[in-house]
Amino acid sequence: SPGAEYEPYLDWFHSYVVTQILESDNTGGAPVKETDYSYLDGMGWAKEEADEFTKAKELTYGDRKGYGRVQV
């Protein structure tokens, strides 16, 4: 665990969406099944809840809630 002198800092991360899935039949010779995804709205975000590790003043909107509409 971090020492007593530890100061939290704001950091960033990248999240990638799936735009296409290809499923292939390795035994039966069936054609490849292609599924495409389009994200019609932006991602929903929420403020994280406080826990024993994070003070309320240090919470950010880093809780990803997914997409409202996805076209398949």
C-alpha positions in Angstrom: 0.0 0.0 0.0 1.1 3.6 -0.5 3.1 5.2 2.3 1.9 8.0 4.5 3.5 10.6 2.2 1.6 9.4 -1.0 -0.3 12.2 -2.8 -3.0 11.0 -5.3 -2.7 12.4 -8.9 -5.0 12.6 -11.9 -4.1 10.2 -14.6 -5.7 9.1 -18.0 -6.6 5.9 -19.7 -7.8 4.9 -23.1 -10.9 2.8 -23.7 -11.5 1.2 -27.1 -14.8 0.0 -28.6 -15.4 -3.0 -30.7 -16.5 -2.1 -34.2 -16.4 -5.5 -35.9 -16.4 -9.2 -34.9 -15.6 -12.0 -37.4 -16.6 -15.5 -36.4 -15.2 -18.4 -38.4 -16.1 -22.1 -38.4 -12.8 -24.0 -38.1 -14.3 -27.4 -38.7 -17.5 -27.3 -40.7 -16.6 -24.9 -43.5 -19.5 -22.5 -42.8 -19.0 -18.9 -44.2 -17.5 -16.3 -41.9 -20.1 -14.5 -39.8 -19.5 -10.7 -39.7 -21.1 -8.5 -37.1 -20.5 -4.7 -37.2 -21.2 -2.2 -34.3 -21.9 1.5 -34.5 -22.1 3.6 -31.4 -24.9 6.2 -31.9 -24.5 8.2 -28.6 -21.6 9.2 -26.5 -20.5 7.1 -23.5 -22.3 7.6 -20.2 -20.1 8.5 -17.3 -20.7 8.7 -13.5 -18.8 10.0 -10.6 -17.2 7.1 -8.6 -18.4 6.4 -5.1 -16.1 7.0 -2.1 -14.4 4.0 -0.6 -11.8 3.4 2.1 -9.0 4.3 -0.3 -10.3 7.5 -2.0 -11.4 10.7 -0.3 -14.6 12.3 -1.6 -12.7 15.4 -2.8 -10.5 13.3 -5.0 -13.3 11.4 -6.9 -13.7 11.9 -10.6 -16.2 11.0 -13.3 -14.2 7.9 -14.3 -17.0 5.3 -13.9 -17.9 4.2 -17.4 -21.6 3.3 -17.8 -21.6 2.2 -21.4 -23.4 3.5 -24.5 -27.1 4.4 -24.6 -27.6 3.1 -28.2 -25.6 0.7 -30.2 -26.5 -0.3 -33.8 -25.7 -3.9 -34.7 
